[in-house]
């Protein structure tokens, strides 16, 4: 049986492979993957949870699809990271990591305890001189601890704040239970004022859902109004069970439409089991985004990984200079 990192709060019994303290569990905490745009990127894999109850979320679909054949390991906690750091130190710690790429603990559906665990892990990494970067769809209330942490560490923290659309009707349909995008923009501004490096993630962009020219331009202009000078368009990504998820949570007609886009020529990545919106379709949808970005002096993030099948430009953290590390913690 395969083992997936766990959903926050799940502690299934009878999982010797994934239990905290086992070598297999700790090897999965710090992972590294190659990328087309530069050096390999390191991640702290805290668990596969997904983004709230977002209908577009591929991680939620994967969890449901794999539930009968895949064992869900417990969520990663501070002790797991401590052992992973000690092991990585024997070679060399990475300059920065992507934190919790498959878990948004700061979303409205997260718990205060889990958010504190993630912040403590990030604080531990920064103390080791490792910068941290993460993506969230939180707001000022649920992300209050994140803002406090930004005041502590400044630009050692990079945050990409995701917005689906500045249209309540669409948000209610595609992101049930998540905070409205306008509140996420307020968090992005607060994080930047606290010293973090901040950019906005637009999307995921779904053809004939939130890809109207006006909707896309409005999100770019909103980024500029809130003082955010960089955006990263994200595109919907297929996953096992995503069609059933969209059918149940949005509508059967929307599920058929999205599935049709995934069957277009050029949608396959690597193998026929992973699909994204074809490159030629993405290029057309980028036009209004780039037009609005030029007019508002906002930078549109791009990297070679987009042409290689990524659904969004890579999130880039920042290494901490030795002098800055001394200033942060007085050591």
C-alpha positions in Angstrom: 0.0 0.0 0.0 1.2 3.5 -0.8 1.6 6.1 1.9 0.6 9.8 1.5 1.6 12.5 4.0 -1.4 13.1 6.2 -4.3 15.4 6.4 -4.0 17.8 9.3 -5.7 16.4 12.4 -5.8 12.8 11.1 -3.9 10.2 13.2 -4.9 6.8 11.7 -3.9 3.8 13.6 -1.9 0.9 12.2 0.6 2.9 10.1 4.1 1.8 11.1 5.6 3.2 7.9 4.2 6.7 8.4 4.3 7.1 12.2 6.4 10.0 13.6 9.7 8.6 14.6 10.1 6.2 11.7 12.9 6.8 9.3 10.6 6.6 6.3 8.4 9.3 7.7 11.3 11.7 8.3 12.9 11.1 4.9 9.6 12.5 3.4 9.7 15.8 5.4 12.4 17.5 3.4 12.1 16.7 -0.3 13.8 18.1 -3.4 12.6 18.2 -7.0 14.3 19.3 -10.3 12.9 22.1 -12.3 13.3 23.5 -15.7 13.9 27.1 -14.6 16.9 26.7 -12.4 18.4 24.9 -9.4 16.3 22.2 -7.7 13.8 23.4 -5.2 13.5 22.0 -1.6 10.1 21.6 0.1 9.0 20.9 3.6 6.2 18.4 3.0 3.8 18.8 6.0 1.0 16.7 4.7 -1.4 16.5 1.8 -4.5 18.4 2.8 -5.3 20.8 0.0 -6.9 24.2 0.1 -10.0 24.3 2.2 -13.0 23.0 0.3 -12.0 24.6 -3.0 -13.6 22.7 -5.9 -10.6 23.3 -8.2 -8.0 21.8 -5.7 -6.2 18.8 -7.2 -4.9 17.7 -3.8 -8.4 17.2 -2.5 -9.3 15.2 -5.5 -6.2 13.0 -5.2 -7.0 12.3 -1.5 -10.5 11.2 -2.3 -9.4 9.2 -5.4 -6.7 7.4 -3.4 -8.6 6.8 -0.2 -9.3 3.1 -0.9 -5.7 2.2 -1.8 -3.5 4.7 -0.1 -2.7 5.0 3.6 -2.8 8.6 4.9 0.2 9.1 7.2 0.0 11.5 10.2 0.6 15.2 9.6 4.2 16.5 10.1 4.9 18.2 13.4 7.9 20.0 14.9 9.7 16.9 16.1 9.6 15.4 12.5 11.2 18.6 11.1 13.9 18.6 13.8 15.1 15.2 12.8 15.0 16.1 9.1 17.1 19.2 9.8 19.7 17.2 11.7 19.9 14.7 8.9 20.1 17.4 6.2 22.8 19.3 8.1 25.2 16.4 7.6 25.3 17.4 4.0 24.1 20.9 3.7 20.8 22.7 4.5 19.1 24.4 1.5 19.2 28.2 1.4 15.4 28.4 1.4 12.4 26.0 1.2 8.8 26.0 0.0 6.8 25.4 3.1 3.7 23.1 3.1 3.1 23.0 -0.6 0.1 20.7 -0.2 -1.4 22.2 2.9 -2.9 25.6 3.5 -3.1 25.8 7.3 -3.9 29.5 7.3 -7.1 29.1 5.2 -10.4 29.6 6.9 -10.8 25.8 7.2 -7.6 25.4 9.1 -7.2 25.2 12.9 -5.4 27.7 15.2 -3.2 24.8 16.6 -2.1 23.7 13.1 -1.3 27.2 12.1 0.9 27.6 15.2 2.7 24.3 14.4 3.5 25.6 10.8 4.8 28.9 12.2 7.0 27.2 14.8 8.4 25.0 12.0 9.1 28.1 9.9 10.7 29.9 12.8 12.9 26.8 13.4 14.1 26.9 9.8 14.8 30.6 9.8 16.9 30.1 13.0 19.0 27.7 10.9 19.4 30.3 8.2 16.9 28.8 5.9 14.4 31.2 4.2 10.8 30.1 3.9 8.2 30.6 1.2 4.5 29.5 1.2 1.2 30.0 -0.6 -2.0 30.8 1.2 -5.6 31.9 0.8 -5.9 33.4 4.2 -7.1 36.7 5.6 -6.0 39.1 8.4 -8.0 37.2 11.0 -6.7 33.7 10.2 -3.3 34.9 9.1 -2.7 37.1 12.1 0.1 34.8 13.3 1.7 34.9 9.8 1.8 38.7 10.0 3.5 38.6 13.4 6.0 36.1 12.0 6.7 38.5 9.1 7.5 41.2 11.6 10.0 38.9 13.2 11.8 37.7 10.1 11.1 40.3 7.4 12.1 39.2 3.9 13.2 35.8 5.1 9.5 35.1 4.6 8.0 35.0 1.1 4.2 34.7 0.8 2.1 34.1 -2.3 -1.5 35.0 -1.6 -4.1 33.4 -3.9 -7.2 35.0 -5.2 -9.7 33.2 -7.5 -11.9 36.2 -8.6 -13.2 39.5 -7.3 -16.7 38.2 -7.8 -18.6 36.8 -4.8 -20.8 34.6 -7.0 -17.8 32.8 -8.4 -16.0 32.5 -5.1 -19.1 31.0 -3.5 -19.3 28.4 -6.2 -15.6 27.4 -6.5 -14.2 28.2 -3.0 -16.8 27.2 -0.4 -15.7 28.1 3.1 -12.8 30.3 2.1 -12.5 34.0 2.9 -13.4 36.5 0.2 -10.6 37.6 -2.1 -10.8 41.2 -1.0 -9.9 40.1 2.6 -6.9 38.1 1.2 -5.7 41.3 -0.5 -5.8 43.0 2.9 -3.6 40.2 4.3 -1.2 40.6 1.4 -0.8 44.3 2.1 -0.3 43.7 5.8 2.4 41.1 5.1 4.2 43.4 2.8 4.1 46.2 5.4 5.4 43.8 8.0 8.5 43.2 5.8 7.7 39.9 4.0 8.2 39.5 0.2 4.7 39.2 -1.2 3.1 38.5 -4.5 -0.4 37.6 -5.7 -1.5 34.3 -7.2 -4.3 34.8 -9.8 -6.5 31.8 -10.2 -6.4 29.0 -10.8 -7.8 30.3 -14.1 -10.6 28.1 -15.4 -11.7 28.7 -19.0 -15.2 30.2 -19.1 -15.4 30.5 -15.3 -13.0 33.2 -14.1 -11.1 34.0 -17.3 -13.2 36.9 -18.5 -11.0 39.8 -19.6 -12.5 42.2 -17.1 -12.2 39.7 -14.2 -8.6 39.1 -14.9 -7.8 42.8 -15.3 -9.6 43.7 -12.2 -7.5 41.3 -10.2 -4.3 42.8 -11.6 -5.5 46.3 -10.8 -6.5 45.2 -7.3 -2.9 43.9 -6.7 -1.6 47.3 -7.7 -4.1 49.2 -5.4 -3.0 47.1 -2.4 0.7 47.7 -3.1 1.5 44.3 -4.5 4.0 44.6 -7.4 4.1 41.0 -8.6 1.5 38.5 -9.7 1.7 34.8 -10.7 -1.2 33.5 -12.9 -2.1 29.9 -12.0 -4.0 27.5 -14.3 -6.4 24.8 -13.3 -4.6 21.4 -13.2 -6.2 18.0 -13.6 -5.9 15.2 -11.0 -7.6 11.8 -10.5 -11.1 12.5 -9.4 -11.1 16.2 -10.2 -14.0 15.9 -12.6 -16.2 14.2 -10.0 -15.2 16.8 -7.5 -16.2 19.7 -9.8 -19.4 17.9 -10.8 -20.5 17.5 -7.2 -19.4 20.9 -5.9 -19.9 23.2 -8.9 -22.1 21.5 -11.6 -22.1 18.6 -14.0 -21.9 21.0 -17.0 -18.9 22.8 -15.6 -17.2 19.4 -15.0 -17.8 18.4 -18.6 -16.5 21.8 -19.8 -13.3 21.6 -17.8 -12.7 17.9 -18.8 -13.1 19.0 -22.4 -10.3 21.5 -22.0 -8.1 18.8 -20.5 -8.6 16.7 -23.6 -7.5 19.4 -26.0 -4.2 18.8 -28.0 -1.2 19.9 -26.0 -2.8 19.3 -22.6 -0.8 16.2 -21.7 2.2 16.6 -19.4 4.8 13.8 -19.2 2.1 11.1 -19.4 -1.5 11.0 -20.3 -2.4 10.8 -16.5 -1.5 14.5 -15.9 -3.1 17.3 -17.8 -3.2 21.1 -17.7 -4.8 23.8 -19.9 -2.9 23.7 -23.3 -0.2 26.3 -23.7 -1.9 28.1 -26.6 -5.0 28.6 -24.6 -3.0 29.9 -21.6 -1.1 32.4 -23.9 -4.4 33.9 -25.1 -5.7 34.3 -21.5 -2.4 36.0 -20.6 -3.0 38.9 -22.9 -5.4 40.9 -20.7 -3.3 40.1 -17.6 -0.2 41.4 -19.3 -2.0 44.5 -20.6 -3.2 45.4 -17.1 0.1 44.6 -15.6 1.9 47.0 -17.9 -0.6 49.8 -17.2 -0.2 49.3 -13.4 3.6 48.5 -13.3 3.0 45.1 -11.9 5.4 42.3 -12.8 4.0 39.0 -14.2 5.9 36.0 -12.9 7.0 33.5 -15.5 9.6 30.8 -15.6 10.6 27.9 -18.0 8.6 25.4 -15.9 5.4 26.8 -17.4 6.4 25.6 -20.8 7.4 22.3 -19.2 4.0 21.7 -17.8 3.8 23.6 -14.5 0.5 25.2 -13.6 2.1 28.3 -12.1 5.5 30.0 -12.1 7.8 28.6 -9.4 7.6 30.3 -6.0 11.0 31.7 -5.2 12.2 32.1 -1.6 15.2 34.1 -0.4 18.4 32.9 1.2 19.2 34.6 4.5 22.5 36.4 4.7 24.7 35.6 7.8 24.5 39.2 9.0 20.7 39.3 8.6 20.4 36.1 10.6 22.4 37.6 13.5 20.1 40.7 13.3 17.0 38.5 13.4 17.8 36.5 16.5 20.7 38.3 18.1 22.9 35.2 17.9 
